[in-house]
């Protein structure tokens, strides 16, 4: 019954998508009519807005000063007295945020989310152009989680999506999209492996030019003090990951599973390294066969989520890309055993992983993400033969 999941057909999938869309509509409506003074939705975004404000005023280094950031964030939102969102991104990302400082907070949130959401959805539509696919794309729980936090999951997913869409015909532009991931280098760890294994030299050049060019421009525009502040903040970012300065239930990585279960941090790093090494080998072997841009993009996105030790719930928007590619392949050649159930598990993961980790100390995300990578790798030979 579960092996083939014959009970889960197109009509039932569409019905579930409608239910999810209705729940999303209710959630947004409740947010719009919420009482004044309630916990703000998309509160995480306040660190981007505050940092952009400092950069626009010519004080970019203050974005890496916890005291200055805390004061700016509390002036913008009604946060708890100890509430604080640190800004641990490089000045190359801060430079891109500067225009947001000239918008009111809510308009700035919407502009930021839209800048990533629109190209992200466009890349998913390339994989699933069918009319019926739009509703499950828009109601994907990864979309809801990212939008609700006001975080950068859409931007990261759009970088992978651009790589997937442009790799075959415009490799320089595809590489440039991946180069933009330099703002979250832990998500780009797999990119050199994938590009080198597939001999995608022009895409590799595009990635190097994009990342280095943005860094140089940010140095010229924001100054060295901003970069010095960023480098000084890196140990604090590491402490946030390893020493429980971030809610463990938000972590979706193998390392995060050890945090959630209260196991030794050192052991978590060892297991994360071992599984990451295996994922990189699988990625390299699959990419070496050059199965095409769509497949290579799905491979890279799936591997990146397994390899990164700092994967947070809002990063699961990236999961939409390998899910869409796998569904497109299954519709073309038929579903394989267990594939429907695993795709359903991946689709629902963003909305259930935090709750299971928080209430039951059950970290399901690493298992599902590893399964997604296995499914993508297994599909590669059929793409080449087809």
C-alpha positions, 0 to 999 in steps of 0.5 A: 500500500505504501510501497506504490501509494496507488491511493495517492493519485492526481485528484487526491494530490490536487485536493490536498493542495487546495486544502493547503492553499485554504489554510495558507489563506486563513493564516494570512488573513489572521495575520492581517487582522491580528491585534496591534502589539502581537508577535510580528510575522516575518520578524527575522527580516528586521536584521536585514532592514536594520543592517541595510539602514546602517549601510545606507547611512554610511555606517555599514560596519555597525551591521556587525555590532550587536549593540547597535543592531539590537537598538535598531531592531527594537526601534523597528519592531516590538521585540522581547527585551532580550530579542535580537537577530544577528547579521552574520552575512558578508558585505557582498550581501549587505550591498544588495540589501541597501535599497530596502532601507528606503522602504517602510518595513512592511513594503521592504519585507514584501520587496525582499521576499518577492525578489527571491520568490518570483525567480524561484517560482519561475524556475519551478514552472520550467520543470513543471509547466502544467497548469495544475502544477501552479497550485501545489507550487504556491502552497508548498509548505516551504514557501509558507515557512520562508514567507512567515519568517521573512528570511532568505530561503527564496533568494537561496532557492532562486540561485539554485533555480537559476543554475538549473534553468540556464546551465545548458544554454547560458552557462556563464549566467548559470554560474553567476547565479551560483556565485551569488550563493557566496552570501551563504557559503555553507550552501555553496560547498557542493558547487565546486564539486558539481562544476568540476565533476561535470566539466562545466568550465564556463559555469565555473568561470561565471561563479568565480566572477560573480562571487569575486566581483560582488565582493570587490564592489562591496569593498569599494562601496561599503569600505574595509571596516564592513568586511573587518566587522564581518570577519570579527562576527564569524566566531559568533556565528559558529557559537550560535550553531554549536552552543545552543544560541539558536533553537535546535528544532529549527536546524534541519541538518545531520549536525542539527539532529545531534543538537535536537537529541541532546547528543555530543556536539563533537560526535555530531560534527563527525557524523555530519562530515562522514555523511557530507563526504558520501553526499559529495562523492555521490554528487561527483559521480552523478555530475560526471555523467553530465545528465543535463542542466535540469538534472544537475541543478536538482542534484546540486540543490539536493546535495547542498541540503545534505552537506550543509551543517547549518540548514534552517527550516526556511532553507527548505524552500530549496527542496522544491527544486529536486521535488519538482524535478523528480515529479517531472521525471516520474510523470514522464517514465512512471513512479518507482517503488516508494517514490510517491511516499518519499516525495510526499514526505519531502513536500510536507517536511517544512511544515512538520519537521520543526514540530516533531523536533520541538515536541518529540525530539525527533529529527526527521529532516536529515532522513528525508533530505538524504532520501531525496538525494538518493532518489535524484541520483538514482534517476540520473541514468534514466535521464541520460538514456532517455 
